[in-house]
Amino acid sequence: MSQKEAAGKTVKERADQALHDGFLRKAVMFTTERLRSGKLKAAKEHGNWEEWRERGRQIRLHTIAHLDYYLHTFAENARENGVHVHFAETAVDAVKLSLTIAKEKAARTVVKSKSMVTEELHLNKALASIGVEAIETDLGEYIIQLADETPSHIIIPAIHKNRYQIADLLSKEAGETLLPDTTILAGFVRRKLREKFLEADIGITGCNFAIAESGSIVLFENEGNARMVSTVPKTQITLMGMERILPSWMDLEVMATLLPRSATGQKLSVYMSGITGPRRGSDADGPEEIHIIIVDNGRSLQLGDPEFQELLNCIRCGACLNACPVYRHIGGHAYGGTYSGPIGAVLTPALQKNTADWDDIANASSLCGACYEACPVKIPFHDMLVALRRRKVEQGHGDKLEQAGMKGFAAILGSAKRFNTVLKLARIGQKMVVRDQGIRLRVGPLKGWNTYRVTPSLPKASFRDSWGTLEHQIRQEFKGIHPVLHSRSRMR
């Protein structure tokens, strides 16, 4: 689903489109199951996983609670290392800083490693507007760039594409037919990007973590492209979410344990690069100039909010997406924003503080808590989603029909007599629509549910109505098995 196709549609409409895409559902389910299983296996093999989760949570809680101190420390140390540090309050500020640097360097070509922050800022389009070509060098990002799509997953952006679709995209780029063989396709991309690396004026990276005590940035990757981006071009720009700080290298040890295992089931990512300042005289490679742009863009709005501050603890591993039963059926584009899955359902409206535009995304969850169980730093997404739903109603953006239904529901449950009366009437009324002990009618509130499921009919008698008979049967059975205990219980 392209951005144009997603524009103007609700989450329900986008989800419905995804649910009718058989390949998408199969691809997303297969890949997320593989990632989820890999994560569970890696966690089990590591041992004491819950203790490590708690260690990770405490590090993130401490860091975010003292974010101003660690940001200041990081910026000062990075500047001492020869890095140009910039702070961007908004997306517009971050883009403006990036374009200013590109203009100063008279850049024509930029190579980029994978970065969700640059996706958040729509940086590629901004660079194109001043005549700068931006090339994604992560294989998945490169594929969706050619398809003019946004990432469908934080870790695996092209999760929704098969090799035949990828072969068609790369064949158009190559000007010749490429066979849908992964070796052939990867070989073409490798040759293509090698040329781009050598001619690029600027390299743009994201930032997995920033180390306050040394002013360093740390990049995790599996393909080696981020290392090329951060060594070959003469100028490097790093876009960093303001929450990506860690106090020390010792804290990185914990995150280097949690992140790869949670993301892909690996014990370690293939490459982990620590960058402390630009190229020095004795260095064989590296950029001559580094700019780090620390991006706020709504993140600071969560500081001090008891319900949403823990959002800033996220380390962008994607584990919540892999565990979420909703994401696993509809994929990432149905969420309509840069971030998808449970983290996207909370982060998008929280960052924008715009409940009116995003009031339906909080409903894209079953509130099962699988995301919390998967999260390596224990972010309570399910509680946050409930809070978002409450705030939606408090701000007057709730569905009027739903509000009326809830008032009626409260009135019925407020009286045992009314409740029993309604049940009796419902049992009589359902006879017209029940078939094989189920209701398949797709009308009103039943339409959404019965499109994919069957509503069970009400039983002839409720559990409460049946309890007298059941209690007598249980007592008789208990008396036959334990007559002495039964007599003692009656004496009491």
SEBASE-147207 format. One line per 8 residues: number of its first residue (from 1); their letters; for each residue x, y, z of C-alpha. Coordinates in Angstrom, 2 decimals, always signed. Layout:
NUM> A> X/Y/Z; ...
This chain:
1> MSQKEAAG> +0.00/+0.00/+0.00; +1.53/+3.30/-1.06; +1.22/+6.57/+0.84; -1.22/+7.81/-1.80; -3.45/+4.75/-1.30; -3.35/+5.17/+2.50; -4.10/+8.90/+2.47; -7.58/+9.86/+3.62
9> KTVKERAD> -8.48/+6.38/+4.86; -9.21/+5.28/+8.40; -7.39/+2.48/+10.19; -10.43/+0.25/+9.66; -10.45/+0.93/+5.92; -6.72/+0.29/+5.58; -6.99/-2.84/+7.74; -9.87/-4.12/+5.61
17> QALHDGFL> -7.74/-3.66/+2.50; -4.86/-5.54/+4.14; -7.12/-8.36/+5.29; -8.15/-8.95/+1.68; -4.52/-9.16/+0.55; -3.73/-12.86/+0.91; -0.04/-12.55/+0.08; +0.49/-9.68/+2.51
25> RKAVMFTT> -1.09/-11.61/+5.37; +0.89/-14.75/+4.60; +4.21/-12.87/+4.25; +3.76/-10.83/+7.42; +2.60/-13.81/+9.46; +5.48/-16.01/+8.27; +8.21/-13.42/+8.91; +6.92/-12.16/+12.26
33> ERLRSGKL> +6.52/-15.75/+13.49; +10.12/-16.48/+12.51; +11.34/-13.35/+14.30; +9.20/-14.01/+17.36; +10.35/-17.61/+17.62; +13.96/-16.55/+17.18; +13.60/-14.01/+19.96; +12.03/-16.55/+22.33
41> KAAKEHGN> +14.77/-19.08/+21.59; +17.55/-16.52/+22.05; +16.05/-15.32/+25.32; +15.77/-18.88/+26.64; +19.34/-19.74/+25.65; +20.64/-16.57/+27.26; +19.03/-17.34/+30.62; +17.82/-14.90/+33.30
49> WEEWRERG> +16.00/-12.98/+30.55; +13.54/-11.34/+32.93; +16.42/-10.03/+35.04; +18.00/-8.51/+31.93; +14.67/-6.98/+30.92; +14.43/-5.35/+34.32; +18.01/-4.09/+34.06; +17.19/-2.58/+30.67
57> RQIRLHTI> +14.04/-0.99/+32.02; +15.86/+0.56/+34.97; +18.58/+2.00/+32.73; +15.98/+3.58/+30.45; +13.87/+4.87/+33.35; +16.92/+6.48/+34.94; +18.14/+8.00/+31.69; +14.81/+9.51/+30.70
65> AHLDYYLH> +14.27/+10.85/+34.22; +17.58/+12.73/+33.87; +17.40/+13.32/+30.13; +18.39/+16.98/+30.28; +21.60/+16.15/+32.16; +22.64/+13.33/+29.85; +21.81/+15.30/+26.69; +23.95/+18.19/+27.92
73> TFAENARE> +26.78/+15.82/+28.86; +26.63/+14.09/+25.50; +26.58/+17.35/+23.54; +29.55/+18.78/+25.45; +31.64/+15.63/+25.03; +30.72/+15.28/+21.35; +31.75/+18.87/+20.70; +35.05/+18.25/+22.44
81> NGVHVHFA> +35.53/+15.38/+19.97; +35.13/+17.81/+17.08; +31.48/+17.08/+16.29; +28.97/+19.77/+15.32; +25.92/+19.24/+17.55; +22.56/+20.78/+16.67; +19.21/+20.65/+18.48; +15.98/+20.55/+16.46
89> ETAVDAVK> +12.74/+21.20/+18.29; +10.49/+20.28/+15.37; +10.62/+18.17/+12.21; +10.81/+21.37/+10.19; +13.87/+22.49/+12.17; +15.60/+19.13/+11.68; +14.96/+19.14/+7.94; +16.10/+22.75/+7.62
97> LSLTIAKE> +19.39/+21.97/+9.38; +19.97/+18.96/+7.11; +19.28/+20.96/+3.96; +21.53/+23.80/+5.11; +24.44/+21.40/+5.55; +23.74/+19.82/+2.15; +23.73/+23.25/+0.48; +26.95/+24.29/+2.23
105> KAARTVVK> +28.65/+21.17/+0.90; +27.13/+21.66/-2.57; +25.97/+18.05/-2.27; +24.46/+16.27/-5.23; +24.26/+12.74/-3.83; +23.57/+11.47/-0.32; +23.78/+7.85/+0.85; +21.67/+6.85/+3.85
113> SKSMVTEE> +21.74/+3.96/+6.25; +18.51/+2.76/+7.83; +16.91/+5.42/+10.01; +13.34/+5.61/+11.27; +13.91/+9.24/+12.32; +14.60/+10.26/+8.72; +11.40/+8.45/+7.72; +9.60/+10.40/+10.43
121> LHLNKALA> +10.98/+13.65/+8.97; +10.32/+12.69/+5.31; +13.91/+13.76/+4.69; +14.34/+12.10/+1.30; +11.58/+14.20/-0.27; +13.03/+17.34/+1.30; +16.46/+16.60/-0.15; +14.94/+15.91/-3.55
129> SIGVEAIE> +13.25/+19.33/-3.43; +16.69/+21.02/-3.54; +18.05/+18.66/-6.20; +19.92/+16.25/-3.91; +19.54/+12.54/-4.67; +19.17/+10.46/-1.50; +19.85/+6.73/-1.85; +18.82/+4.21/+0.79
137> TDLGEYII> +21.58/+1.64/+1.24; +19.83/-0.85/+3.51; +18.51/-3.56/+1.15; +14.96/-3.44/+2.48; +14.86/+0.36/+2.52; +16.28/+0.47/-1.01; +13.52/-1.84/-2.24; +10.68/+0.21/-0.75
145> QLADETPS> +12.33/+3.41/-1.98; +12.11/+2.05/-5.50; +8.48/+1.09/-4.83; +7.76/+4.59/-3.45; +6.45/+3.11/-0.22; +7.06/+3.57/+3.48; +8.51/+0.87/+5.77; +6.04/-1.82/+6.80
153> HIIIPAIH> +8.17/-2.91/+9.78; +10.74/-1.14/+11.97; +13.39/-3.83/+11.38; +12.33/-5.41/+8.08; +10.85/-2.57/+6.01; +10.06/-4.71/+2.95; +8.41/-7.52/+4.91; +5.39/-7.32/+2.58
161> KNRYQIAD> +7.33/-7.96/-0.66; +8.21/-11.32/-2.23; +11.22/-12.01/-4.46; +9.15/-11.80/-7.63; +7.92/-8.32/-6.76; +11.45/-7.34/-5.78; +12.81/-8.73/-9.05; +10.33/-6.57/-11.00
169> LLSKEAGE> +11.40/-3.43/-9.11; +15.11/-4.11/-9.52; +14.70/-5.06/-13.19; +13.21/-1.62/-13.90; +16.15/-0.02/-12.12; +18.68/-2.22/-13.96; +17.11/-1.75/-17.38; +17.18/-5.51/-17.90
177> TLLPDTTI> +15.32/-8.56/-16.68; +16.72/-9.95/-13.43; +15.76/-13.45/-12.39; +13.94/-13.73/-9.02; +16.99/-15.34/-7.44; +18.18/-13.78/-4.17; +21.87/-14.12/-5.11; +21.33/-12.35/-8.45
185> LAGFVRRK> +19.17/-9.61/-6.92; +21.54/-8.96/-4.01; +24.48/-8.93/-6.41; +22.87/-6.23/-8.55; +22.10/-4.06/-5.51; +25.65/-4.51/-4.22; +27.16/-3.32/-7.50; +24.72/-0.44/-7.78
193> LREKFLEA> +25.28/+0.83/-4.27; +29.04/+0.47/-4.44; +29.05/+3.19/-7.10; +26.81/+5.38/-4.98; +29.03/+5.02/-1.91; +32.08/+6.18/-3.87; +30.40/+9.23/-5.41; +28.34/+10.40/-2.41
201> DIGITGCN> +29.04/+13.81/-0.94; +27.28/+13.16/+2.38; +26.47/+10.09/+4.44; +23.34/+10.18/+6.63; +22.81/+7.75/+9.50; +20.42/+7.22/+12.33; +21.54/+6.47/+15.87; +20.74/+3.37/+17.88
209> FAIAESGS> +22.36/+4.74/+21.01; +24.41/+7.77/+22.04; +26.91/+7.40/+24.89; +26.84/+10.45/+27.16; +30.16/+9.84/+28.93; +32.19/+9.89/+25.69; +30.02/+11.78/+23.20; +29.92/+8.72/+20.92
217> IVLFENEG> +27.17/+7.30/+18.73; +26.57/+3.57/+18.24; +25.10/+1.89/+15.17; +23.75/-1.68/+15.01; +23.38/-3.34/+11.60; +23.71/-6.62/+9.70; +24.67/-5.56/+6.17; +27.68/-3.28/+6.62
225> NARMVSTV> +26.04/-0.43/+4.73; +25.93/+1.87/+7.78; +29.67/+1.40/+8.21; +30.18/+2.40/+4.57; +27.89/+5.41/+4.98; +29.83/+6.55/+8.03; +33.34/+6.06/+6.58; +33.41/+6.80/+2.83
233> PKTQITLM> +31.72/+10.24/+2.40; +33.63/+13.28/+3.64; +30.64/+14.61/+5.59; +28.36/+12.68/+7.93; +24.99/+13.77/+9.28; +23.46/+11.72/+12.09; +19.77/+12.21/+12.89; +19.17/+11.16/+16.48
241> GMERILPS> +15.98/+11.04/+18.51; +16.61/+12.91/+21.74; +15.78/+9.82/+23.83; +18.51/+7.64/+22.30; +20.95/+8.48/+25.12; +22.71/+5.99/+27.41; +24.81/+7.19/+30.35; +27.84/+4.94/+29.78
249> WMDLEVMA> +29.45/+2.17/+27.76; +28.60/-0.22/+30.60; +24.91/+0.48/+29.97; +25.45/-0.31/+26.29; +26.43/-3.86/+27.29; +22.88/-4.43/+28.53; +21.31/-2.93/+25.41; +23.68/-4.85/+23.13
257> TLLPRSAT> +22.31/-7.98/+24.81; +18.64/-7.02/+24.62; +18.35/-5.33/+21.22; +19.61/-8.01/+18.76; +17.90/-10.85/+20.59; +14.60/-8.97/+20.72; +14.80/-7.76/+17.12; +15.97/-10.79/+15.15
265> GQKLSVYM> +16.90/-13.51/+17.64; +20.63/-12.91/+17.10; +23.07/-12.98/+19.99; +24.83/-10.03/+18.39; +24.23/-7.98/+15.27; +26.85/-8.53/+12.54; +28.20/-4.99/+12.89; +28.20/-2.71/+15.91
273> SGITGPRR> +30.05/+0.55/+15.26; +31.04/+3.11/+17.88; +31.87/+6.52/+16.37; +33.63/+9.13/+18.48; +34.27/+12.23/+16.44; +35.43/+12.78/+12.84; +38.48/+11.32/+11.16; +41.80/+12.00/+12.88
281> GSDADGPE> +45.20/+12.34/+11.29; +46.20/+8.73/+11.86; +42.86/+7.25/+10.78; +42.71/+5.34/+7.51; +39.11/+6.37/+6.80; +36.12/+8.20/+8.20; +34.36/+11.52/+7.59; +36.22/+14.78/+7.88
289> EIHIIIVD> +33.15/+16.44/+9.37; +30.31/+15.09/+11.52; +27.02/+16.79/+12.32; +24.66/+15.30/+14.90; +21.11/+16.65/+14.82; +19.25/+15.82/+18.04; +15.55/+15.69/+17.20; +12.70/+16.45/+19.61
297> NGRSLQLG> +9.62/+16.55/+17.32; +7.14/+15.89/+20.14; +9.28/+13.64/+22.31; +9.65/+16.19/+25.10; +5.84/+16.36/+25.35; +5.97/+12.96/+27.07; +8.36/+14.10/+29.80; +6.57/+14.35/+33.12
305> DPEFQELL> +3.49/+12.57/+31.80; +2.94/+9.60/+34.17; +1.03/+7.67/+31.51; +3.33/+8.19/+28.52; +6.86/+9.04/+29.66; +7.88/+5.38/+29.38; +7.32/+5.64/+25.62; +10.76/+7.24/+25.49
313> NCIRCGAC> +12.26/+4.00/+26.85; +11.70/+2.30/+23.46; +14.86/+0.95/+21.78; +13.13/+0.32/+18.40; +13.64/-3.44/+18.32; +10.29/-4.26/+16.71; +9.55/-7.12/+19.12; +6.12/-5.69/+19.93
321> LNACPVYR> +5.16/-5.84/+16.24; +6.20/-9.48/+15.97; +4.10/-10.43/+18.99; +1.01/-8.35/+18.19; -1.92/-10.41/+16.81; -3.27/-7.30/+15.05; -0.04/-6.33/+13.29; +0.55/-9.96/+12.30
329> HIGGHAYG> -2.72/-9.88/+10.31; -2.69/-6.41/+8.75; +0.99/-5.41/+8.47; +2.43/-1.95/+8.97; +0.86/+0.26/+6.30; -2.61/-0.11/+7.81; -1.48/+2.02/+10.75; -1.03/+5.01/+8.46
337> GTYSGPIG> +2.06/+6.53/+10.11; +5.82/+6.13/+10.19; +5.67/+3.75/+13.16; +3.37/+0.74/+13.15; +2.29/-1.99/+15.55; +1.80/-1.32/+19.27; +4.60/+1.26/+19.41; +3.07/+3.09/+16.45
345> AVLTPALQ> -0.44/+2.95/+17.87; +0.81/+4.83/+20.94; +3.74/+6.86/+19.62; +2.03/+8.48/+16.64; -0.78/+10.23/+18.56; +1.48/+10.89/+21.56; +4.15/+12.67/+19.52; +1.64/+14.75/+17.62
353> KNTADWDD> -0.71/+15.47/+20.53; -3.44/+15.35/+17.90; -6.10/+12.97/+19.10; -8.61/+14.25/+16.55; -6.53/+13.04/+13.60; -5.37/+9.80/+15.20; -8.33/+8.88/+17.39; -8.90/+5.55/+15.65
361> IANASSLC> -5.36/+4.16/+15.82; -5.59/+3.45/+19.56; -8.46/+1.06/+18.80; -6.21/-1.08/+16.58; -5.37/-3.38/+19.48; -6.90/-6.30/+21.34; -5.25/-5.13/+24.60; -3.95/-8.67/+25.10
369> GACYEACP> -0.62/-7.49/+26.55; +1.55/-9.59/+24.21; +3.48/-6.43/+23.32; +4.40/-5.83/+26.96; +5.58/-9.41/+27.37; +7.75/-9.08/+24.26; +9.19/-5.64/+25.04; +12.81/-5.90/+26.27
377> VKIPFHDM> +12.38/-2.81/+28.47; +8.85/-3.59/+29.70; +6.91/-0.69/+28.18; +3.22/-1.10/+29.18; +1.74/-0.41/+25.74; -1.63/-1.92/+26.65; -2.06/+0.52/+29.56; -1.09/+3.42/+27.29
385> LVALRRRK> -3.64/+2.38/+24.68; -6.35/+2.39/+27.32; -5.19/+5.85/+28.41; -5.32/+7.07/+24.80; -8.86/+5.77/+24.42; -9.87/+7.53/+27.63; -8.29/+10.81/+26.53; -10.03/+10.52/+23.17
393> VEQGHGDK> -13.40/+10.40/+24.91; -12.47/+13.13/+27.40; -11.53/+15.44/+24.52; -14.88/+14.88/+22.84; -13.68/+12.72/+19.95; -15.53/+9.57/+20.92; -18.10/+7.90/+18.66; -21.60/+9.15/+19.54
401> LEQAGMKG> -23.21/+5.81/+18.83; -20.63/+4.07/+21.01; -21.27/+6.54/+23.83; -25.00/+5.92/+23.63; -24.38/+2.18/+23.66; -22.19/+2.42/+26.73; -24.83/+4.46/+28.59; -27.40/+1.82/+27.76
409> FAAILGSA> -25.02/-0.95/+28.80; -24.42/+0.80/+32.15; -28.12/+1.20/+32.71; -28.74/-2.51/+32.09; -25.90/-3.69/+34.32; -26.91/-1.23/+37.05; -29.93/-3.34/+37.88; -30.08/-7.12/+38.24
417> KRFNTVLK> -33.76/-7.04/+37.35; -33.17/-5.10/+34.13; -30.21/-7.34/+33.25; -32.25/-10.54/+33.64; -35.13/-9.04/+31.69; -32.88/-8.05/+28.80; -31.32/-11.54/+28.73; -34.73/-13.18/+28.53
425> LARIGQKM> -35.82/-10.86/+25.72; -32.52/-11.46/+23.88; -32.96/-15.22/+24.05; -36.40/-14.87/+22.49; -35.27/-12.34/+19.86; -32.20/-14.27/+18.73; -34.29/-17.21/+17.54; -34.91/-15.37/+14.27
433> VVRDQGIR> -31.19/-15.07/+13.43; -29.48/-18.07/+15.09; -28.21/-20.77/+12.74; -26.17/-23.74/+14.03; -25.80/-22.11/+17.46; -24.27/-18.98/+15.93; -25.30/-15.55/+14.66; -23.89/-14.68/+11.24
441> LRVGPLKG> -25.94/-11.55/+10.57; -23.79/-8.63/+9.34; -25.84/-5.68/+10.55; -25.01/-2.79/+12.87; -22.45/-3.58/+15.59; -22.30/-7.22/+14.43; -21.09/-6.30/+10.95; -17.39/-5.89/+11.75
449> WNTYRVTP> -17.21/-8.95/+13.98; -19.24/-11.29/+11.79; -17.32/-10.41/+8.65; -14.53/-12.66/+9.89; -16.10/-14.61/+12.79; -19.38/-15.99/+14.11; -21.11/-14.53/+17.17; -22.09/-17.35/+19.56
457> SLPKASFR> -25.75/-17.46/+20.51; -26.92/-16.99/+24.08; -27.33/-20.31/+25.94; -30.79/-21.39/+27.05; -29.80/-20.82/+30.67; -27.08/-18.60/+32.15; -24.45/-19.86/+34.57; -26.26/-18.07/+37.40
465> DSWGTLEH> -29.54/-19.78/+36.47; -27.80/-23.16/+36.37; -25.83/-22.71/+39.59; -28.44/-24.20/+41.94; -28.47/-27.50/+40.06; -24.69/-27.50/+39.59; -24.05/-26.81/+43.26; -26.28/-29.74/+44.28
473> QIRQEFKG> -24.46/-32.07/+41.85; -21.05/-30.98/+43.11; -22.04/-31.51/+46.73; -23.35/-34.99/+45.95; -20.14/-35.92/+44.10; -17.99/-34.48/+46.87; -20.00/-36.39/+49.48; -19.45/-39.65/+47.63
481> IHPVLHSR> -15.69/-39.14/+47.32; -14.94/-37.60/+50.74; -17.86/-38.43/+53.12; -15.84/-37.61/+56.27; -14.62/-34.24/+55.00; -18.12/-33.48/+53.77; -19.60/-34.09/+57.19; -16.91/-31.94/+58.85
489> SRMR> -17.54/-29.09/+56.41; -21.25/-29.19/+57.28; -20.42/-29.12/+61.01; -18.47/-25.92/+60.51
